Amino acid sequence: MQTAFLLSMSVFTLMATDYLSIESAQRRLFGDKADYIFTKTPADKRLVKAVKKQAGVTLRPDRIRIWQAIEEGRQLGWVYEDQVIGKHEFITYAVGVDMNGRVVDVVILSYRETHGGEIMRPTWLAQFRGKTAEQPFKMGVDIEAISGATLSVRNVCDGVKKLLILNELALLHE
């Protein structure tokens, strides 16, 4: 099913589809020269509880995949792949986090909804760059709300915040 919508005076066609592979997202986040080493997702019960307390959402370690980004023996940061629910379907996204715990960028890998695809706009995703776990992610205040994509916006915001807290609690200081 295809849905056309007007965005910034251009017509886009949105299809429930995969847009980027995780390998393409990794290169977009940290470059072609980096090596990406898969890292086991921490699943400690105390960590899950701590993330829930700080992020306000449940950490599902079984849904998160993590890679270390390493270039010439120096770690650049981490790439997280996660899924959040949109209105009805999952949104798969990747977040690059640098060694200071700041978002490098957020990219949407798969968007399966028929509405709300505006969250894939580079200008909307750019709002996350530089954010840390300590900063607020309030929709409509810190992150632009999108009419017709309220659930997608809220859940992606919550997901990025959750990953930053996971990063801070489990990986940043290893």
N, C-alpha and C positions, 0 to 999 in steps of 0.2 A: 504494500500500500504506500502511496506517495502523497504527501501533503505539501502544497506550496504555501509560502507565507511571505509577507513583505517585511523586509528588514533593511533599514538604512537605504531606502529607495532602490533596492535590488531585490529580485525575486530569487529565492533559494528553494530547492526541492529537498525535502528531508525524507530519507528512507531509513527504516530501522535496519541498521547495518554496522559493520565494523569499519572504522576509519583509519586506524593506525595499529600496527602490531606493537608488541611491547619492545621489540628490538628497534623499531623506528622511533618510538617514544624515547628510549634510552639515548639514542644518538641525538635526538632533538634537545634533550635535557642536558647532557654532559659532553656531547661531541663524538665524532668518529674515532678519535684516537684512544678513547678510554676503553678499558676492559670492564666487563660487567660480571661480577661473581655472585651467584645466587647465595643468599644467606637465609638460614632457617629463621622463620618468624617466631619470636619469643611467645610462649603460650603459658607462662607461669600464671597461676590463679591470682596471686597478689598483684601482678602487673595488670591483668585484665580488670581487676577491681579498681586499681588506681587510675587507669585510663578512663573507665566509666565515671568515676567520681569527678575527674577534672574536665573531661570532654562532654559529659552528659549523654553520651551514646555508648552502646555496647561495642567492645572490641571483639571481633570475630577472627581470631588468628588463622582459622582455616580458609578464610577468604582473601587474606593478604599475602602477597609475595614481595620479597625484598631482594634487591641486588646492591652490592657495593659498587660504586663507580671508582675505578682506579686507573690512573694514568702515570706511566713511568714510575711505578712503585709508590706513588703518593695518592692517598685516598682523597677524592673530590667530594664525595657525599654518598647519598643513597637514592635509589629509585624504588618507589613503592607502587605496587599495582593493587587496586582495591575495587570493590563494587559497592554501590549504594543503590537503593531503590529510587526510581523516579516517581511517577504517579502510579504506574502499573508494572513497569519493567526495570531491569537492572541497567545502570549506567556504569560502565567500566572506565576507570580513569587512572592516570599515573601522575605521581607527584615526585619531583626532584627536590631533595633537601640537601643543602650544603653542610659543610663541617661546622658551621656556626648555628645550625638548626633553623636556617632561613629557607623559605620556599624559593627554589630556582625558577620553577614554572609548574603549571598544571596542564595536562593534555587529556582530552577525551579520546579514549580508544574505541569504545562502542557506545552508541546511543540508540536505544531500541524503541523509544517512545515516538508517537506520531506528532506530538506537539512539544513545544518548549526547547527546541533545538538551538535557541539563542544562547544557551549556556556554552555552546561550542565556539562562540565568537572569540577570537583572540583578544579583543579589548576587554571582554568580560573576564576571561581567564587571567588576564594580566593583573587584575586586582589582588591576586594572591601572592604575586612576586614580592619577596622580601619579608613576608609575614612570618612570625614566630609563634610558638605555642602560647606565649604570654599575651599576645595581642587579641583583642576582641574580634569576633567574626559575626557580628550581629547583622542579619539580613536587613537591608533597607537603610542601614546606618554605615556599617563598615564595608559591606559588600552590596553592590547594587542588586535590588530586587528586579525580577523580570515578570511582568504580567503574563499569566498563562503558563508559567514554569515555576511556580512557587515551591512545589515539593522538590523538584529537581535542584533548584538553587539552595534550598535549606539543607537538603541531604548531602549535596556536594560540599557545602560549607562545613557541615558537621563532620564529614568524612576527612576533609583536609585537616581540620583541627585535631581530630582523633589521631591521624597519622603523625602530626607534629608532636603531639604529646607522647605517643609511642616512641618516636624517635628520641625525644628528650629523656624519657625515663629508662629506655632500654639500650639505645645504641650510641647516642651522642658522646657519652663519657666512657666507652669501653676502652 
